[in-house]
Amino acid sequence: MKKLFYLFCLSGITILIGCQPKGSRSLEGEIPTASQQIDSLFTSHFEQDLFHGGVAITQYGETIYENYFGLADRSWGIPFDNEVKLDIASVNKSMIAALALKAVEEDRLKLDDRLVKLLSGFSYKGQFHPDITLHHLLSHSSGLADYDGVAEALRQDNFLKLKRSRFTDASYVDFISQLEPIGEPGKQFHYSNFAYHLVAIILADTYSKPFSEVLKEKLTEPLGLTNTVSEGLNEIVIPKLAQAYNYQESTGQWLETPFVDLSLSRRIFSTASDLNRWAQVMYNPGWLTEASLELIKQNHLAGINKDFTYGYGWVIFDEENKSKMGDLGIDKPYIIHGGSMDGYKAMLININQGEYVISFLSNVGNRTNEMQLAQKIIEILIK
């Protein structure tokens, strides 16, 4: 635990530290270190406009590589640095799930609490299956729909109308209640962003404060994640926030992502360094108990789905559990979650209980292949 708290004090400046050498010899006869190979990998991706953002890699808690590439804002020519924040997209599920477990530890919630009870303070026109529990929401076994379940009119322009709906918690609960469910709870795996959005609403209701404040008071401040924030008000300007872009092949231009309502998905913004520190918490009891951490890393889809594994906010890989989602092709156990959100890409991996932790965030969405990039890093570090 001492090593973890030491890392929280690192400044996050660009770091390049040698570690066990792998790969072929250079022309000078020297073998490039793994860190040098990773630097070459990211430099090459940056020069091809395949990656703009930040990356942090640690080995047993010590930083072996950290760097920041490219432009956070193309209109103003603002470069990335260690304090520029990006949307972590679905990696936010790891934090939302952990906050739910923290509430369970505080005896404010129970994993077998039924959704209809948790939403008893809300009124809605539709309905939720009476047997859906908090556990089902966290493990994607609730039977709730995902974005593909919304009306066709809301799917146009990459769901832009949906993303600009400026929902309140109450109106969002009402909206989700009217979506056709996929099936009964506990019977199948169906990845549902809406399920996790409901967990964020439940947390806000449980603590009687906005989700952004719950995140700050219960997670980021206690853990020293100073560059990790959430915001539910569109009127608030988040400091040092990177813009997101997609590349239009037909015109050769970068298109900035249009405004997206902040309240919709309880979005979380962070840096590669903060995310790396966050992933290390998953194997360091203290902020959460060991029992809670084990629940987070347990495959809750066993007996439900043989093709996918999921804990609470993480995809799980070990000797017994494999998944079609997040497969890095290695034998070492690991937890992983990626994310994609309107020009932002995110990846977070903890391999073999902290032997390696890999985190990176990019703002050139359709140009960054996060799984392919993660596999290239793994080729350097492990294979």
N, C-alpha and C positions, 0 to 999 in steps of 0.2 A: 504494500500500500504506500510505503514511503516513496517508491519510484514513481507511482502514479501522481502523487501530489507535486513532486519535483517537476514533472512534465507540465503541469498546469502553469508553472512560472516561466516557461520558455517564451522568448519574445516572438517566435514565429518567423524570424528572418530567414532568408534563403540559406539552406544548409546542404552541404554535400560532403558526406562522410564515407570513407571506404569501408566495405565489409567483405565477406568471403568472396574471393574472385571466382567468376564463372565466365565462360565464353572463350572465343578464340583469341589468339595473340594479336596484338597490333603490329604495324609495320616496324616499330622500334623494338619488337620482341617482348614487350610488356603485356601482361594480361589485364585488360580493363576490369576494374572492380564492378560489382553489381550496381553500385550507385552511379558509376560513370556510364554504364550501359543504359540504366534507366534515364539518366539525363539525356543521352543521345536519342533514346526513344521519344521522350516528350519534346525535345527540341525539333526532331524531325516532324512530329505531328503538328507542332505549332507552325513550323515553316510551311506546311501544306494546308494551313488553316483547318486542321482537323481537331485542334484543341486550343482553347483559350481559357485560362482559369488557373486553379491551384491544385497542387498535389502534395501529400505528406505520407511518408512511409516510415514506420518504426519497426524495430526488431527488439523484442523483449523490453519494450518501453522506451528504448533509446532511438532518437531520430537518426535515420540513415540517409534520408533524402527528403528535402522539402524545397519547393520552388514554385514560382508564379510566372505565368506567360501571357503575353498579349494584352488585349484591350478590354477593359470592363465597360467602357462607354465609347463607342466609335464616333458619335457626334462630336464629342469634346476631346477625343484622343486620350482618355484617362486610362492609365495602365493598371493592371492587377497588382496588388500587394497583399501582404498577409492579413490585412484587416478588411478587404473588400468581400462583401457577403454575396452569396448566390442562393437561389431557391434550392433546397435539398430534395425537393419533389417527394417521392414515396419513401425516401429514407426517413422522413418524418414519422413514419409508422413505428420505428424503433423507439422514438421518444414518447409518442402518444401511448404506446403499450406500456412502457416503463412507468409513466405517470399513473396509469391505471393500476399497476401493481403497487406503486407507492401509496395510492389511496386505499388499496386493499390492506396494506400493512398498517395504515392508520385507522383501520376499521370503519372507513367511510363508505367503502364499496365491498362487494363480494363477487367472486368470479361467477357464482351461480345466480346472481341477481338477474331477474328477468327484465328484458328491455321495456316491456309495458309498464313495469313498476318504476324503472329508472326515468321513464318519460311521463310519469303520472302528472307532472306539473305542466305539461304541454297539451294543447288541444290540436287535433288533426283530423282531416276529413277521411283519410284512408285508414289502413290498419297495419299492424305488425303481428306476425305469428306469435301466439302467446307463450311459446316455449323458447324463443330466442333469448339467450343469456349473454352477459358480458363476455364470457369465454368464447362463445360462438362469434361475436363481433371481432374479437382479437385474433382468432385463428382462421378467419375467412371461411367459416362453416355455418354462417347464419342463414344462408339462402337468400340474402338480399341481393338485389341487382347491382351492376356496376354502371358505368357511363353508357354502355351499349343498351341499357334498359330505358333510356329516356326517349321522349318523343322525337320523331324525325326532324321536326322543326328546330329542335334544340341541338341537333348534331351538326348542323351546317357550320362551315367555316371553322372547323376544329372546335366545335361546341362553344363558339364565342358568345352566343346569346345566353347560354347557360352560365358561362363564366362571368357575365356582366349583370347578373340578376340581382345583385346586392341583397342577398338573403339576410334576414335576421336568424337567430337560432330557432325561434318559433316557426318562422315561415319555411325554414329548411327542413325541420322535422316534418312539417305538413307535406312538403314536396316529396320527400323520400317515402313517406307513408303511402303515397298514391302510386308508387312504382310497382309493377308486377313482379312478385318474387320469383326467384329461380327454382326454389324448392323448399323443402322443410329443413329446419335447423338440425345440424349434426349429421346430415345424411350425405353431404357432398362438399367438395372444395370448390368455391367460386370466389375469385379475388374481387373484393368489393371496396372501392374507395369510400363509398357512401357509409359502409359499416364503420370505418375509422373516423369519418367525419362525425358520426353520431357519438363515438367515444369522446371526441374532443368536446362536443356539446354537453355530454354527460359530466365530464370533468369540470367544465365551467359552471354547470348547475350545482354540482356537488360542493364546490368551494365558494359558490356565490360570487364569482368574479370572472372577468373575461379569460378565455383560454391563454391569451398572451401573458397575462399576469400569473396564471397558474404555472406556465412554463418557466417564467422568470423566478418566481419564489420557490418553486419546488425542485427545479432541475438546474437551470443555468447558473444561478447565483451560488447554490451549494457546491456545485462542481467547478466553478470558476470558468465557465464557458462564456467568456466576455463578448465574443463575437457571434453569439447565437441568439436570435430574436424571432419573435412572431408579432404580427400586428393584425388586428381585425377592423381597423378603421382606414378607409381609403384616403382620408384627409391627412393622415400622418405620413411624413417623409422619413423613410428609413435611411439613416446615414450610411454612406459608402456601400450602396447597393449596386451590384452589376446589372446592366441591362442585358436582355436576352435576345438572341438573333437566330434566324434561320437563313440559309443561303439559297437564293433562287437561281437555279442553273440556267434557266432560259434568258435571264437578263444579266447574270453575273453580278448581282447585287445582294448585299446583306439587308434583310428585312427585319427591322426591330419588332419584337413581339408587341402586339397591341395591348392596351390596358386590360388587366384581369382583376376582377373584384377580389380584394384581399380576404373578405369574410368567408368566401365560399368554402375553402378547404382547410382553414386553419393552417395556412402555409407557414413553414419555418425556414429561416434564412441563416446560413452559417458559412464557415470557412473550412478548408481542408484540414487545417490544424485542429480546430475545435472538434470536427467530426472524428478525427483520429483519436483524440483524447476520450471522446464519448464511447467509441467502440471498446476501448480498454476497460471501461467501467464494467462491461459485461462479464468479466472474469475477476473482478475485484470487489468482493462483498464489503459493504460499508454503507454506501448510499442506499443500496437495496440489500436485503438479506440474501444469504446464499440460497435459501429456499425459493425466493422470488426469482433470482437469476436462473436457477435450474428450470423453473416454469417457463421463463422466456426462451430458453434454448432447448426445450423439449418439443419433439415433433407431435403436434396435436392432431395431425391428420392420419396417424397410424390407424388402420382399420377402416378408414374412409376413402383414401386415395393412395394408390401405389406409385403414381407418377410424380406426385408433388409432395414436398415436405414444408411445414410451416410451424414455427413456434408462436411467439407473440411479437410481431414486428420484425422477424428475421426468418430467412430461409435457412434450413438446417441441413448440414452435411456431416455424416460420420459413418462408422462402419456399418450401421444398420439402416441409415436413412440417406437416400439419394433423391435427387429431384431433377426434373427436366428444366426447371427454372433456376438459373444461377450456377450451372455446372461449369466448374473451372478445370475439370479433368485431372484432379490431383487426389492422392490417397489420404492426405492429412485432413483431419476434421476442421471444419470452419463454419462460420455463420456469415451470411451475405445479404445485402439488400441494395438494389439499384433504384434509380428513379429517373423519370423524364417528365418535364413540365414546360411546355411552350417555349422551347429554346434553351432550357436548362437541362443539364445531364448531371447525374450524381451516382457515385459508387462508394460503398463502404464494406470492407471485408476484414474479419478477424480470423486469422489462420492459427490453428493449434494453440488456442488459449493465449494468444498474444505473441507467438513466435514472430509473426508478421502481422501488422495492421496496415491496410492500404486504404487511403481515402483520396478521392479527387472529385472536383466540381468543374464543370465547363459551361460556357454561355454561348456556344455555337452549335446548338442542339442537333440539327439534322446532319451535321458534319462529324460529330463525335459518336463513335460506336463504343459505348461504355463497357460492354462485355468483352469485345475484341481487345480493347486496350487493357483491361484487367488481365486477360489471358496472356498478353504479351509481357506484362510485368511478372506474372507467375513463371513464365518461361525463363526469365532472367533469375528470379530469386530461388526457385525450387527445382525445376526440371533439369 
